[in-house]
Amino acid sequence: MGPKRRLSTESILNAAAELAEENGLENVSLLQVAEKLGVKSPSLYNHFSGFKELSLGISKLAISRLGDAIRNAAVGKSKDNALMAIALAYRKFAGENPELYKAILRFPTYNDSSIQKSGHAIVSILYQVMEPYHYNKKETIHFVRGFRSALHGFVSLEEAGFFRSAEADVGKSFKRLVSCLISALDTGKDD
């Protein structure tokens, strides 16, 4: 082992996230994280009470990174352009971080208030982008649920290997899907 490293919660979570992407989310252990950081595993217990808390931390980190990605994508854009940018950033994040994306899907099962707040921050970005469309709250909820479901469905099927046909570009298929959703905004209001 090299020189003693100063541990922080952030450095531990970053190491755990790297291990998740290398070995699979289900294969991350406190011992592996400690080895990656060049420390003994008991050192991690100063930051995490155990694996469950580490797993919660990985989910928080993943949600935060996805939130940053879609927020940054939407900056300076509005309406249709913002929604397309968010969708592309979402797909890119899921494609580049498949194991962290899986960690995000665990979040509804966590009762931790900080992780709930992080998850709601992502949805609030979509609500902000929806404001110029002047939908009422119920219409906005319906659209955001459908939009998120379509993005998740596409990236999940893509990750599972269902879109390997060389006959049509997957990126174009994704953009077409998002364009269809966006075009429905003018016709999707309740009467």
Residue pairs with C-beta under 8 A, 6 or more apart in sequence:
1 38
1 39
2 38
4 39
5 11
5 37
5 38
5 39
7 37
7 39
7 43
7 44
7 46
7 47
8 47
9 47
9 48
9 57
11 37
12 33
12 37
12 44
12 47
12 48
12 54
12 57
13 54
13 57
13 58
13 60
13 61
14 61
15 33
15 36
15 37
16 28
16 33
16 54
16 57
16 58
16 61
17 58
17 61
17 62
17 100
18 36
19 27
19 28
19 32
19 33
19 36
20 27
20 28
20 58
20 99
20 100
20 103
21 97
21 98
21 99
21 100
23 32
24 99
25 58
25 99
25 100
25 102
25 103
28 54
28 55
28 58
29 51
30 41
30 44
30 48
30 50
30 51
30 54
31 41
33 41
33 44
33 54
34 40
34 41
34 43
34 44
44 54
48 54
48 57
55 103
55 106
56 110
56 112
56 115
58 100
58 103
59 103
59 104
59 106
59 107
59 110
59 115
60 114
60 115
60 118
61 100
61 103
62 97
62 100
62 101
62 103
62 104
63 104
63 107
63 115
63 118
63 119
63 121
63 122
64 118
65 93
65 97
65 100
66 90
66 93
66 100
66 101
66 104
66 122
67 118
67 121
67 122
67 125
69 89
69 90
69 92
69 93
70 86
70 89
70 90
70 93
70 122
70 125
71 125
72 89
73 82
73 85
73 86
73 88
73 89
74 82
74 85
74 86
74 125
74 129
77 85
78 129
78 132
79 129
79 132
79 133
80 182
80 185
82 129
83 129
83 147
83 178
83 181
83 182
84 175
84 178
84 179
84 182
86 125
86 126
86 129
87 147
87 151
87 174
87 178
88 174
88 175
88 178
90 151
90 155
91 151
91 154
91 155
91 158
91 174
93 100
93 101
94 101
94 155
94 158
94 159
95 155
95 158
95 159
98 159
101 155
101 159
104 119
107 115
107 116
107 118
107 119
108 119
110 116
123 144
123 148
126 144
126 147
126 148
127 140
127 144
130 140
130 143
130 144
133 140
133 185
135 143
135 185
135 189
136 190
138 190
139 188
139 189
139 190
142 188
143 185
143 188
146 181
147 181
150 177
150 178
150 181
151 178
154 173
154 174
154 177
157 163
158 170
158 174
163 170
163 173
